[in-house]
Amino acid sequence: MSYHSLRIEAFATSTTVEELEAPWVRPQTVSNLAEYAFSYGPFQLATWAKSRLLPVHYVDNSWIRVPVDQHELARFLSEELHVPTFLAIRVRESAPLGRLIVIEAEEY
């Protein structure tokens, strides 16, 4: 049986590529999107990110992190997950300013 997770995370702006790809680096969770995780996993997130020319950082072959700005986060929530507007606004407003915002998906 597989388990899935989908989260919006906040990393320090000084986070390096090596840290984005390290499993032991645990950022601050901005939003846990568990209800969407089973239908939107690492493969779907990677496909979306590549279509937007966004970098995809592989922690392993089934765990990825995609850095986004506020605009891309909004598009992801509304266009990909079809998150209700009120929830999308709450997630975006929860993202701390001055931090690196990352969408993280994992299947384990």
Buried (B, 14 or more C-beta within 10 A) or exposed (E): EEEBBBBBBBBEEEBEEEBBBBEEBEBEEBBEBEEBBEEBBBEBBBEBBEEEEBEBBEBEEBBBBBBBEEEBBBBBBBEBBEBEEEBBEEBBEEBEEEBBBBBBBBBE
